[in-house]
Amino acid sequence: MKGFAHILMLFSSSMFISYLMLRRIFDAKENML
């Protein structure tokens, strides 16, 4: 159970980081237009 929680925490943090990077890329695209 502890290992599952650790994997879930890693997965959620990586999803959050990728979401922030995608949002930054979309903001840059809107600024270029």
C-alpha positions as CSV (number, residue, x, y, z in Angstrom):
1,M,0.0,0.0,0.0
2,K,2.8,2.4,0.8
3,G,4.5,1.7,-2.5
4,F,1.2,2.4,-4.3
5,A,0.9,5.8,-2.6
6,H,4.5,6.6,-3.6
7,I,3.8,5.8,-7.2
8,L,0.6,7.8,-7.1
9,M,2.5,10.8,-5.7
10,L,5.2,10.6,-8.3
11,F,2.6,10.3,-11.1
12,S,0.6,13.3,-9.9
13,S,3.7,15.4,-9.5
14,S,4.9,14.5,-13.0
15,M,1.4,15.3,-14.4
16,F,1.4,18.7,-12.6
17,I,4.9,19.5,-14.0
18,S,3.9,18.5,-17.6
19,Y,0.7,20.6,-17.2
20,L,2.7,23.7,-16.2
21,M,5.1,23.2,-19.1
22,L,2.2,22.8,-21.6
23,R,0.5,25.9,-20.2
24,R,3.7,27.9,-20.6
25,I,4.1,26.7,-24.2
26,F,0.5,27.7,-25.0
27,D,1.1,31.1,-23.4
28,A,4.2,31.6,-25.5
29,K,2.3,30.7,-28.7
30,E,-0.4,33.2,-27.9
31,N,2.2,35.9,-27.3
32,M,3.8,35.2,-30.7
33,L,0.6,35.6,-32.6
